[in-house]
C-alpha cells in the first residue's frame, strides 16, 4: 500500500477541477459545511487549483487560516491567480510540498485530503505526519475517487490510518467517492 496507485493530476488540466458540473456533483459548501467553522486552521492537502480551498477560506472567516498545500507549483500558481483580487486572499497561505513530506508544522483543526491519498508514495508516513500536526480534537477528512480507488484499496488505507491512531468520526456520502472523517486519537 505504500506505492502510488495513480499519477499526479496535471496542472495543465486543472480547469476541469473547478467546472460547473463538478460544483453540481460535489458542492464544496455542502461537503465541508459540517466540519469547518469560523476561526479554524485548515490544511488542504493536494489543493490543486483551490476548488475546496476557496470555500474553506470563506467558512473560516477573518480569524481563521487555510494552508493550501500542493506538490505542483503549477497548481499553486493557478490558485494564486484565482485569489489575487479576492477578499479571501489574506486567509490563504500557499505552501509547496516536498515529494516525501507535506512540510507543514503548524497545528491544524482540519486536514482535507480530497482525491489525493492514492497519489501519496508512502501513506504510512503521510498519516504519521497528519497525526503530528492535527490538534487533539482535529479531524482528517479523507475522500478518494471511487472510479480510481477500489473498495479493498480504500479499506487497506483505512486500516493503515487506524494503525497510526486515527478513529472513525463519520462516514459522509459524497458522489463518485469513498469518504471518511477520521479523528485524531491521541496516544
TADASUL-V339419 format. One record per residue. RES is the residue in one letter. BURIAL is b if it has 24 or more other C-alpha atoms within 12 Angstrom, else e. Layout:
res = {RES	RES}
burial = {BURIAL	BURIAL}
This chain:
res = {X	X	X	X	X	X	X	X	X	X	X	X	X	X	X	X	X	X	X	X	X	X	X	X	X	X	X	X	X	X	X	X	X	X	X	X	X	X	X	X	X	X	X	X	X	X	X	X	X	X	X	X	X	X	X	X	X	X	X	X	X	X	X	X	X	X	X	X	X	X	X	X	X	X	X	X	X	X	X	X	X	X	X	X	X	X	X	X	X	X	X	X	X	X	X	X	X	X	X	X	X	X	X	X	X	X	X	X	X	X	X	X	X	X	X	X	X	X	X	X	X	X	X	X	X	X	X	X	X	X	X	X	X	X	X	X	X	X	X	X	X	X	X	X	X	X	X	X	X	X	X	X	X	X	X	X	X	X	X	X	X	X	X	X	X	X	X	X	X	X	X	X	X	X	X	X	X	X	X	X	X	X	X	X	X	X	X}
burial = {b	e	e	e	b	e	e	b	b	e	b	e	e	e	e	e	b	b	e	e	e	e	e	e	e	b	e	b	b	e	b	b	e	e	b	b	b	e	e	b	b	b	b	b	b	b	b	b	b	b	b	b	b	b	b	b	b	b	b	b	b	e	e	b	b	b	b	b	b	b	b	b	b	b	b	b	b	b	b	b	e	e	b	e	e	e	e	b	b	e	b	b	b	b	b	b	b	e	e	e	b	b	b	b	e	b	b	b	b	b	b	b	b	b	b	b	b	b	b	b	e	e	b	b	b	b	b	b	b	b	b	b	b	b	b	e	e	b	b	b	b	b	b	b	b	e	e	e	b	e	e	e	b	b	e	e	b	b	e	b	b	b	e	b	b	b	b	e	e	e	e	e	e	b	e	e	b	b	b	b	b	b	b	b	b	e	e}
